[in-house]
Amino acid sequence: MKFDAIIIGGGAAGLFCAAEAGKYGRKVLVIEHNAQVGRKILISGGGRCNFTNAGTKAENFISKNPHFCKSALARYTPQDFIELVKKHRIEFYEKKLGQLFCKESSRLIVEMLLAECRTGKVEIRTNCSVKNVEKNEFFELETNKGKFVSESLVIATGGLSFPKIGATDFGYKIARQFGLKIIETRPALVPLVFEKIDQSYKRLAGVSIDTIVSSGKSSFRENILFTHRGLSGPAILQISNYWQKEKAVSLDILPNENALELLEKNRESKQNLDNFLSRFLPNRFAEVFTELNFPNKPLYQLNRKEIEKIAENLNHWQVKFNETEGFHKAEVTLGGVDTNELSSQTMETKRVKNLYFIGEVADVTGWLGGYNFQWAWASAFAAAQSL
């Protein structure tokens, strides 16, 4: 069972790399330990797969080496993948901010990748677990379905997010086996858990607010969503990539208003503070936020110091989080195989000839909004050109 290339992992990066390499007449095998390929694709984007972002730039990615992703992203662009989607007559739409989704089901993207693999005569083995990998003249893989040999080996095993659908640390184990450095991994694009969970905040579960969320120099304006343990929503998922445990995250929950000017302008109002705030914020939030932080009295009874404190909390609410909700709620994994170990042109390791790491297993993590899929396609394409 000799192949030109074996790809371990039948997700977005693995299937696309196989399809592209197959086009060049390479004999390719994809090994997937799950019963079906593309499981993460199927659940992505609420079942509609946010398959790329039209505005993808290197700045939308986090890595110890922020320049590493530039070459691959330039060589395979969002427009290139859009053309492939159009070729397969998959209807799509832009939700917002360049985020492209299937109009129907994410299953169409999986079917498209499988069709491309068939064109390239790619062999796919599911329910196939790799027990051992060795490199002599060629790579030799022992699996529960026999022994396979190949000239090149591509690791496209993804990260640790969504263990329920089969995520494992297999890719990192292979990297360590061959002496490659791993940048510490942690959950990314993930809800955050309050440092102190006040019972009153549990009453806010399900409440959503348009907010500017900031940590250090990074800011995102999207909705936040209260959960029973903390905060979720697009803005929180984005900032989780930059969050540091010991530092508070700043929330501007009145992003269209200067809260101090707003309160000063309404200084003579006889409305209680919670009723006044409910003109700009959800009722339940205005009530709980006031109850926990401020005296709930008519605005005209508030002194200057109280007004300044209220305004500060509205435009610069400092929230401390204790932890994330973990890999089972994380969209992706931050960290991974150190990009200094890889060629930015081909994704091949510098230490081991013909060994490649693509997609999420490498230390390149995109923002929410289709960027991680674009990295999967781009890194897969780069490797396929080299196989």
Secondary structure as UniProt FT lines:
FT   STRAND          2..8
FT   HELIX           12..23
FT   TURN            24..25
FT   STRAND          28..31
FT   HELIX           39..43
FT   HELIX           44..47
FT   STRAND          50..53
FT   TURN            54..55
FT   HELIX           58..60
FT   STRAND          61..62
FT   TURN            66..69
FT   HELIX           70..75
FT   HELIX           78..87
FT   TURN            88..89
FT   STRAND          92..94
FT   TURN            97..98
FT   STRAND          99..102
FT   HELIX           107..119
FT   TURN            120..121
FT   STRAND          123..125
FT   STRAND          130..135
FT   STRAND          139..143
FT   TURN            144..145
FT   STRAND          146..155
FT   HELIX           163..165
FT   HELIX           170..177
FT   TURN            178..179
FT   STRAND          182..188
FT   STRAND          192..194
FT   HELIX           199..202
FT   TURN            203..206
FT   STRAND          208..215
FT   TURN            216..217
FT   STRAND          218..226
FT   STRAND          230..232
FT   HELIX           234..240
FT   TURN            241..242
FT   TURN            245..246
FT   STRAND          249..252
FT   TURN            255..256
FT   HELIX           259..265
FT   TURN            266..268
FT   HELIX           273..277
FT   TURN            278..280
FT   HELIX           283..293
FT   HELIX           299..301
FT   HELIX           304..315
FT   STRAND          317..319
FT   STRAND          321..324
FT   TURN            327..329
FT   STRAND          332..337
FT   HELIX           339..341
FT   TURN            344..346
FT   STRAND          348..349
FT   TURN            353..354
FT   STRAND          355..357
FT   HELIX           359..361
FT   STRAND          365..366
FT   TURN            368..370
FT   HELIX           371..386
//
